[in-house]
Amino acid sequence: MADNHFLGGKIEWGRHLTYDVHTVVNDNVYENGALTDRLTTTSDDTLGELTPYNLGGNLYYNGLIAQKLGVDVNLDYYGTDDSSKSVSMETSDMTHNAAIQSGSNSTGRLYAAKAVLSYPVWKGRLQAGTEETFSRRKDNYSVDGISIPASQATVKEDNYAGFASYAFMLPKFGQMNAGVRYEYVRYAYEDALSPGNNLKREYGNWFPDVSYANAIGPVQMMLNYSAKTRRPNYANLSSAIRYNSRYIWQSGNAQLQPELSHNISATAIWKFVTFMANYTRTDDAIMTWSSPYGNDGVVLVKPRNIETPFRMFSAFVNLTPTVGLWSMNYTMGIQGQRLSIHVEDPREASGKRVTSFNDKPILFAQLFNTFSVKGGWQFELGGVIQSKGYSGNLRLTSAYCDIRAAVQKTLLQDGSLVLRLEGADLAGLAHYNVVSDFGSHTIRQTNVLDTQKIKFSVRYTFNKAQSKYRGTGAGTDSKKRM
């Protein structure tokens, strides 16, 4: 098109060629301190009757009218089909054996549109626009071998948003940006087999965002405040009860409310040193919770909104020096939280108590080294280390350590051919053991994960010219949820 007008599109398609997950779970079940069952559950999860796929498309226009008015318009579609089946064999040396089979199918469809206008005003630029997203997801689930009802549910969500922002920069004052977004959402949950569970809700919220940046001598400083919402993933909005083991069942929660977070952050940059501090308060925080279900010792695990505010703080420093052939990328920090939850506990006289997840912050470090030598060779060695501590309503009872290494060779004069050999979790310690107190019961989980791997890849770039694709997309957050 003309120099100031661009029109185009993109289509993306993907599918699972295979899917095979083998899981072994050993359960020791205690009641009032006495062992009541010792159970081993072996599960094999594979593709269902339909091959899962996803299809996305984007049409866009962006241009400049009268050399000042910027226009950016995006129309998006995203569709996904998923199908899986599971076979579980349970053996117990204290009760009885069982065989359970289950199958699930889900489809998701999303249509979105976004239009943004921008115009220079005074010392900055004013932006305003609108975004609409229409999402539909259907989930079907059935299980044989145990009396769990089948489920056929549909989630519908329509989101209408308007937003505006203004950014400007003054030589002595610095750079300022302020914006606001308003979202109106209509949500509906329809249960085809149990219409009594049907639910409709409407939301209307304002989300402001303010940031300020300036330089104090050689140090770049930035302050930011924002209010955001995180709406539940669509899979978590299905109330279908899924079978994990004889004593643990799992479901979503159609009653979930969106989270609302207020975040304040400060950043300072000096040469190769970056320091950042962050504080977040989240209301209606979504966390996985476990509650007794029935009278057979079963617990139902599902997401719920926590009634008390969830406060989290973090601080870290990032170092990126280069010494000759050696480039470092080191990040070290601390993450803490304040969280107290009112739980039901029949052992207490009042039937209730408070559980706290406060006094064990997590220390973490990401240490990566890259050595670039002549002849197109590159060597990498590093890892991620994390201490024990609290994460949400879980207590991580083991340290996490993921050691990684790689060697890479670039070939051809233009560097378009790259051979790479890399290994992950070389120490076999990239997993967590967790404990959580749910009031009436405690769950302790020890994980042994198959995360060690070695990968060899060959990458050839046919055309190293920069992509001219200019679409920005619409409904991005809803795509991630689907």
C-alpha positions as CSV (number, residue, x, y, z in Angstrom):
1,M,0.0,0.0,0.0
2,A,1.1,3.7,0.3
3,D,4.0,4.5,2.5
4,N,1.8,5.5,5.5
5,H,-0.8,2.7,5.1
6,F,-0.3,-1.0,5.8
7,L,-2.9,-3.8,5.5
8,G,-2.2,-7.5,6.0
9,G,-2.8,-10.6,8.0
10,K,-1.5,-13.8,9.6
11,I,-2.7,-17.3,10.1
12,E,-1.2,-19.8,12.6
13,W,-2.1,-23.4,12.9
14,G,-0.8,-26.1,15.3
15,R,-1.6,-29.6,16.4
16,H,-0.4,-32.3,18.8
17,L,1.1,-35.2,16.9
18,T,1.2,-37.3,20.0
19,Y,0.6,-37.1,23.7
20,D,1.5,-39.7,26.3
21,V,2.0,-39.0,30.0
22,H,2.7,-41.8,32.5
23,T,2.2,-41.0,36.2
24,V,2.7,-43.0,39.3
25,V,1.3,-41.7,42.6
26,N,1.8,-43.3,46.0
27,D,-0.7,-42.3,48.7
28,N,-0.4,-42.9,52.4
29,V,-3.7,-41.9,54.0
30,Y,-3.8,-41.2,57.8
31,E,-6.9,-40.5,60.0
32,N,-6.2,-39.1,63.4
33,G,-2.6,-40.2,63.1
34,A,-3.3,-43.8,62.1
35,L,-2.5,-45.2,58.7
36,T,-5.8,-46.3,57.0
37,D,-4.7,-47.0,53.4
38,R,-1.6,-47.4,51.3
39,L,-2.5,-46.9,47.6
40,T,-0.6,-46.9,44.3
41,T,-2.2,-45.2,41.3
42,T,-0.7,-45.7,37.9
43,S,-2.2,-43.5,35.2
44,D,-1.7,-43.2,31.4
45,D,-3.0,-40.1,29.7
46,T,-3.2,-40.1,25.9
47,L,-4.9,-38.3,23.0
48,G,-8.7,-38.9,22.7
49,E,-10.7,-39.6,19.6
50,L,-10.1,-36.1,18.1
51,T,-6.6,-34.8,17.4
52,P,-6.1,-31.6,19.4
53,Y,-5.4,-28.5,17.3
54,N,-5.5,-24.7,17.5
55,L,-6.1,-22.1,14.7
56,G,-5.4,-18.4,15.0
57,G,-5.9,-15.6,12.5
58,N,-5.3,-11.8,12.5
59,L,-6.2,-9.1,10.0
60,Y,-4.8,-5.6,10.6
61,Y,-4.6,-2.1,9.3
62,N,-2.3,0.5,10.6
63,G,-1.5,3.9,9.1
64,L,-1.0,7.6,9.4
65,I,-3.6,10.0,8.3
66,A,-2.8,13.7,7.5
67,Q,0.7,13.0,8.9
68,K,-0.5,13.1,12.5
69,L,-3.5,10.8,13.2
70,G,-2.3,7.2,13.8
71,V,-4.8,4.4,13.3
72,D,-4.3,0.8,14.3
73,V,-7.1,-1.8,13.8
74,N,-6.9,-5.6,14.5
75,L,-9.5,-8.3,13.9
76,D,-8.7,-11.7,15.5
77,Y,-10.0,-15.3,15.6
78,Y,-8.7,-18.1,17.8
79,G,-10.1,-21.6,17.9
80,T,-9.0,-24.7,19.8
81,D,-10.2,-28.3,20.1
82,D,-8.8,-30.7,22.7
83,S,-9.5,-34.3,23.4
84,S,-7.8,-36.7,25.9
85,K,-8.5,-40.0,27.7
86,S,-7.0,-41.5,30.9
87,V,-6.8,-45.0,32.3
88,S,-5.9,-45.4,36.0
89,M,-5.1,-48.7,37.8
90,E,-5.2,-48.5,41.6
91,T,-3.7,-51.2,43.9
92,S,-4.0,-51.2,47.7
93,D,-2.6,-53.6,50.2
94,M,-5.1,-52.5,52.8
95,T,-8.5,-52.0,51.0
96,H,-9.4,-52.9,47.4
97,N,-8.1,-52.5,43.8
98,A,-9.9,-50.5,41.1
99,A,-9.7,-49.5,37.4
100,I,-11.0,-46.1,36.3
101,Q,-11.4,-44.7,32.8
102,S,-12.2,-41.1,31.9
103,G,-12.4,-39.0,28.7
104,S,-12.7,-35.3,28.1
105,N,-13.4,-33.1,25.1
106,S,-13.2,-29.3,24.9
107,T,-13.7,-26.6,22.2
108,G,-12.9,-22.9,22.4
109,R,-13.8,-20.1,20.1
110,L,-12.7,-16.5,20.4
111,Y,-13.5,-13.4,18.3
112,A,-11.9,-10.1,19.0
113,A,-11.6,-6.6,17.6
114,K,-9.3,-3.7,18.7
115,A,-9.0,-0.1,17.4
116,V,-6.5,2.5,18.6
117,L,-6.2,6.1,17.6
118,S,-3.2,8.2,18.5
119,Y,-2.5,12.0,18.0
120,P,0.3,14.4,19.1
121,V,-0.9,16.8,21.8
122,W,1.5,19.4,23.4
123,K,4.7,17.6,24.4
124,G,3.4,14.1,24.0
125,R,1.0,11.8,22.4
126,L,-2.6,10.9,23.3
127,Q,-4.0,7.4,22.6
128,A,-7.6,6.2,22.9
129,G,-9.3,3.1,21.7
130,T,-11.7,0.3,22.2
131,E,-11.4,-3.5,22.4
132,E,-14.2,-6.2,22.3
133,T,-13.7,-9.9,22.9
134,F,-16.3,-12.6,22.6
135,S,-15.3,-16.0,24.0
136,R,-17.1,-19.4,24.1
137,R,-15.8,-22.6,25.6
138,K,-17.5,-26.0,25.9
139,D,-16.3,-28.9,28.1
140,N,-17.5,-32.5,28.2
141,Y,-16.2,-35.0,30.7
142,S,-17.2,-38.6,31.6
143,V,-15.8,-41.3,33.9
144,D,-16.4,-45.0,34.2
145,G,-15.6,-47.2,37.2
146,I,-16.8,-44.8,39.9
147,S,-20.0,-42.8,40.6
148,I,-19.0,-39.4,39.4
149,P,-21.6,-37.7,37.2
150,A,-20.7,-36.7,33.6
151,S,-20.6,-33.0,32.8
152,Q,-21.5,-30.9,29.8
153,A,-20.9,-27.2,30.4
154,T,-20.5,-24.0,28.4
155,V,-18.8,-20.8,29.5
156,K,-19.7,-17.6,27.6
157,E,-17.9,-14.3,28.2
158,D,-18.3,-10.9,26.4
159,N,-15.8,-8.2,27.2
160,Y,-16.3,-4.5,26.1
161,A,-13.4,-2.2,27.0
162,G,-12.5,1.4,26.4
163,F,-9.1,3.0,27.2
164,A,-7.0,6.1,26.9
165,S,-3.5,7.2,27.8
166,Y,-1.3,10.2,27.5
167,A,2.5,10.2,27.6
168,F,4.9,13.2,27.4
169,M,8.5,14.1,28.2
170,L,10.0,17.3,29.4
171,P,13.8,17.8,29.5
172,K,14.1,18.7,33.2
173,F,10.9,17.0,34.5
174,G,11.3,13.5,33.0
175,Q,8.9,11.2,31.2
176,M,5.3,10.7,32.5
177,N,2.6,8.3,31.3
178,A,-0.9,8.1,32.7
179,G,-3.8,5.9,31.4
180,V,-7.1,4.3,32.4
181,R,-9.0,1.3,31.0
182,Y,-12.7,0.5,31.7
183,E,-14.0,-3.0,31.2
184,Y,-17.6,-4.2,31.2
185,V,-18.0,-8.0,31.2
186,R,-21.0,-10.3,30.8
187,Y,-20.3,-13.8,32.1
188,A,-22.6,-16.9,31.8
189,Y,-22.1,-20.5,32.9
190,E,-24.5,-23.1,31.4
191,D,-24.7,-26.7,32.7
192,A,-26.5,-28.8,30.2
193,L,-27.0,-31.8,32.7
194,S,-27.7,-29.7,35.8
195,P,-29.4,-26.5,34.9
196,G,-29.6,-25.6,38.6
197,N,-25.9,-24.7,38.4
198,N,-26.4,-22.1,35.7
199,L,-25.0,-18.7,36.6
200,K,-24.9,-15.2,35.1
201,R,-22.8,-12.2,36.2
202,E,-21.9,-8.7,35.1
203,Y,-18.8,-6.7,36.0
204,G,-17.7,-3.1,35.4
205,N,-14.3,-2.0,36.6
206,W,-11.8,0.9,36.1
207,F,-8.0,0.1,35.9
208,P,-5.7,3.1,36.1
209,D,-2.0,3.1,35.3
210,V,0.6,5.8,36.1
211,S,4.4,5.7,35.6
212,Y,7.2,8.3,35.9
213,A,10.8,8.0,34.7
214,N,13.8,10.3,35.0
215,A,17.6,10.3,35.3
216,I,19.4,11.3,38.5
217,G,23.0,11.7,37.3
218,P,24.1,8.4,35.7
219,V,21.2,6.5,37.3
220,Q,17.9,5.9,35.4
221,M,14.9,5.8,37.8
222,M,11.3,4.7,37.2
223,L,8.2,4.5,39.4
224,N,5.0,2.7,38.4
225,Y,1.5,2.1,39.8
226,S,-1.2,0.0,38.1
227,A,-4.4,-1.7,38.9
228,K,-5.1,-4.9,36.9
229,T,-7.5,-7.8,36.8
230,R,-6.8,-11.5,36.2
231,R,-9.8,-13.4,35.1
232,P,-9.8,-17.2,35.7
233,N,-8.7,-19.6,32.9
234,Y,-11.7,-21.1,31.1
235,A,-10.7,-24.6,32.2
236,N,-11.0,-23.5,35.9
237,L,-14.6,-22.3,35.3
238,S,-15.9,-25.8,34.7
239,S,-17.5,-27.5,37.7
240,A,-17.0,-31.0,36.3
241,I,-15.5,-33.3,39.0
242,R,-12.5,-35.1,37.6
243,Y,-11.0,-38.3,39.1
244,N,-7.3,-38.1,40.2
245,S,-7.2,-41.0,42.7
246,R,-9.5,-42.8,45.2
247,Y,-9.0,-40.0,47.8
248,I,-8.4,-36.9,45.6
249,W,-10.9,-35.6,43.1
250,Q,-10.5,-32.3,41.2
251,S,-12.8,-29.7,39.7
252,G,-13.0,-26.1,38.5
253,N,-15.3,-23.5,40.0
254,A,-17.9,-21.6,38.0
255,Q,-18.4,-19.3,41.0
256,L,-14.9,-17.9,40.7
257,Q,-14.6,-14.1,40.8
258,P,-11.8,-12.2,38.9
259,E,-8.7,-11.2,40.9
260,L,-8.1,-7.4,41.4
261,S,-4.4,-6.4,42.0
262,H,-2.8,-3.1,42.9
263,N,0.9,-3.0,42.1
264,I,3.7,-0.5,43.0
265,S,7.2,-0.9,41.6
266,A,10.4,1.1,41.6
267,T,13.4,0.4,39.3
268,A,16.9,1.9,39.2
269,I,19.5,1.2,36.4
270,W,23.2,2.1,36.6
271,K,25.4,0.8,33.8
272,F,25.1,-3.1,34.0
273,V,23.3,-3.1,37.4
274,T,19.4,-3.1,37.6
275,F,17.6,-3.0,41.0
276,M,13.9,-3.5,41.3
277,A,11.4,-3.6,44.2
278,N,7.8,-4.6,43.9
279,Y,4.7,-4.7,46.1
280,T,1.4,-6.2,45.1
281,R,-1.9,-6.4,47.0
282,T,-4.5,-8.8,45.4
283,D,-8.1,-9.0,46.4
284,D,-10.2,-12.2,45.7
285,A,-6.9,-14.0,45.0
286,I,-7.5,-17.3,43.2
287,M,-5.8,-20.3,44.9
288,T,-6.1,-24.0,44.7
289,W,-8.0,-25.3,47.8
290,S,-8.9,-28.7,49.2
291,S,-12.1,-29.6,51.1
292,P,-13.7,-32.8,52.4
293,Y,-16.3,-34.3,49.9
294,G,-18.8,-36.8,51.1
295,N,-18.2,-39.3,53.9
296,D,-15.7,-41.7,52.3
297,G,-12.5,-39.8,53.0
298,V,-12.4,-38.0,49.6
299,V,-11.1,-34.5,49.3
300,L,-12.1,-32.2,46.4
301,V,-9.4,-30.0,45.1
302,K,-10.6,-26.9,43.2
303,P,-9.7,-23.2,42.8
304,R,-11.4,-20.6,45.1
305,N,-11.2,-17.0,45.9
306,I,-9.5,-16.2,49.2
307,E,-11.5,-13.9,51.4
308,T,-8.5,-12.0,52.9
309,P,-6.1,-9.8,50.9
310,F,-2.9,-11.5,49.5
311,R,0.1,-9.2,49.8
312,M,3.4,-10.0,48.1
313,F,6.7,-8.2,47.9
314,S,9.9,-8.8,46.1
315,A,13.3,-7.2,45.6
316,F,16.1,-8.3,43.2
317,V,19.3,-7.1,41.6
318,N,20.3,-8.0,38.0
319,L,24.0,-7.9,36.9
320,T,24.9,-8.1,33.2
321,P,28.7,-7.4,33.0
322,T,30.9,-8.6,30.1
323,V,34.6,-9.4,30.6
324,G,36.3,-10.2,27.3
325,L,34.6,-13.3,25.9
326,W,32.6,-13.9,29.1
327,S,29.0,-12.5,29.4
328,M,27.2,-12.8,32.7
329,N,23.5,-12.5,33.5
330,Y,23.0,-12.9,37.2
331,T,19.8,-12.2,39.1
332,M,19.5,-12.6,42.9
333,G,16.6,-11.6,45.1
334,I,14.0,-12.3,47.7
335,Q,10.2,-12.9,47.6
336,G,7.9,-12.7,50.6
337,Q,4.2,-12.6,51.3
338,R,1.5,-11.9,53.9
339,L,-1.4,-14.3,53.8
340,S,-3.8,-15.6,56.5
341,I,-6.7,-17.8,55.6
342,H,-9.7,-18.6,57.8
343,V,-10.3,-22.4,57.6
344,E,-12.7,-24.9,59.1
345,D,-11.2,-27.3,61.6
346,P,-13.5,-29.7,63.5
347,R,-10.7,-30.3,66.0
348,E,-11.1,-26.7,67.3
349,A,-13.9,-25.8,69.8
350,S,-15.1,-23.0,67.6
351,G,-14.8,-25.2,64.5
352,K,-12.6,-22.6,62.8
353,R,-9.0,-21.3,63.0
354,V,-6.6,-19.2,61.0
355,T,-3.7,-20.6,58.9
356,S,-0.8,-18.3,58.2
357,F,1.7,-18.5,55.2
358,N,3.9,-15.6,56.2
359,D,7.2,-16.3,57.9
360,K,9.3,-18.1,55.3
361,P,10.3,-15.8,52.3
362,I,11.9,-17.4,49.3
363,L,15.5,-16.6,48.2
364,F,16.3,-17.2,44.5
365,A,19.2,-16.8,42.1
366,Q,19.5,-17.1,38.3
367,L,23.1,-17.4,37.3
368,F,23.8,-17.7,33.6
369,N,27.2,-17.5,31.9
370,T,27.9,-17.3,28.1
371,F,31.4,-17.7,26.5
372,S,31.6,-16.6,22.9
373,V,34.8,-17.6,21.1
374,K,36.2,-17.4,17.6
375,G,34.8,-19.6,14.8
376,G,31.1,-19.1,15.8
377,W,31.4,-21.2,19.0
378,Q,29.3,-20.4,22.1
379,F,29.4,-22.2,25.4
380,E,26.7,-21.7,28.2
381,L,26.6,-22.8,31.8
382,G,24.2,-21.7,34.5
383,G,21.2,-22.5,36.6
384,V,18.3,-21.5,38.7
385,I,18.3,-22.0,42.5
386,Q,15.4,-21.4,44.8
387,S,15.1,-21.9,48.6
388,K,12.4,-23.4,50.7
389,G,9.5,-21.0,51.7
390,Y,5.9,-20.0,51.1
391,S,4.3,-19.6,47.7
392,G,0.7,-18.7,48.0
393,N,-1.0,-21.3,50.2
394,L,1.8,-23.9,49.7
395,R,4.9,-24.4,51.7
396,L,7.8,-25.5,49.5
397,T,9.7,-28.0,51.7
398,S,12.7,-28.6,49.4
399,A,15.1,-26.4,47.5
400,Y,14.8,-26.2,43.7
401,C,17.9,-26.4,41.5
402,D,18.0,-26.5,37.7
403,I,21.5,-26.7,36.3
404,R,21.7,-26.1,32.5
405,A,24.5,-26.2,29.9
406,A,24.8,-25.8,26.2
407,V,27.2,-25.6,23.3
408,Q,26.4,-23.9,20.0
409,K,28.1,-23.6,16.7
410,T,27.1,-21.0,14.0
411,L,27.9,-21.9,10.4
412,L,27.8,-20.2,7.0
413,Q,29.0,-16.7,6.2
414,D,25.8,-15.0,7.2
415,G,25.3,-17.2,10.3
416,S,22.0,-18.6,9.0
417,L,22.8,-22.2,10.1
418,V,23.0,-22.9,13.9
419,L,23.8,-26.3,15.5
420,R,22.9,-26.5,19.3
421,L,23.3,-29.1,22.0
422,E,21.8,-28.3,25.4
423,G,21.0,-30.1,28.6
424,A,18.5,-29.2,31.4
425,D,18.2,-30.3,35.0
426,L,21.6,-31.9,34.9
427,A,21.6,-32.4,38.7
428,G,18.1,-34.0,38.8
429,L,16.8,-31.5,41.4
430,A,14.4,-29.4,39.4
431,H,11.3,-30.2,41.4
432,Y,9.5,-29.1,44.6
433,N,8.1,-31.0,47.6
434,V,5.1,-29.2,49.1
435,V,2.9,-29.2,52.1
436,S,-0.4,-27.3,52.6
437,D,-2.7,-27.0,55.6
438,F,-6.4,-26.9,54.6
439,G,-7.7,-26.9,58.2
440,S,-9.5,-30.2,58.4
441,H,-6.6,-32.0,56.7
442,T,-3.0,-31.6,55.5
443,I,-1.6,-32.7,52.2
444,R,2.1,-33.5,51.8
445,Q,3.4,-34.2,48.3
446,T,6.8,-35.5,47.3
447,N,7.6,-35.0,43.6
448,V,10.0,-37.0,41.4
449,L,9.7,-35.5,38.0
450,D,11.1,-36.6,34.6
451,T,12.7,-33.2,33.8
452,Q,16.3,-34.2,32.9
453,K,16.8,-33.9,29.2
454,I,19.3,-33.4,26.4
455,K,18.2,-31.7,23.2
456,F,20.0,-31.3,19.9
457,S,18.6,-28.8,17.4
458,V,19.4,-27.6,13.9
459,R,18.1,-24.2,12.9
460,Y,18.4,-22.6,9.4
461,T,17.1,-19.2,8.7
462,F,16.0,-18.9,5.0
463,N,15.5,-15.1,5.0
464,K,17.2,-13.0,7.7
465,A,15.4,-9.9,6.7
466,Q,13.3,-8.4,9.5
467,S,9.7,-9.4,9.4
468,K,7.3,-6.6,8.1
469,Y,4.3,-8.0,9.9
470,R,2.6,-5.1,11.8
471,G,-0.4,-6.7,13.5
472,T,-0.6,-6.1,17.2
473,G,-3.5,-8.5,17.9
474,A,-6.7,-8.3,19.9
475,G,-8.1,-10.3,22.8
476,T,-4.6,-11.4,23.8
477,D,-5.5,-12.0,27.5
478,S,-8.5,-14.1,26.6
479,K,-6.4,-16.2,24.2
480,K,-4.0,-17.0,27.1
481,R,-6.9,-18.0,29.3
482,M,-8.3,-20.4,26.6
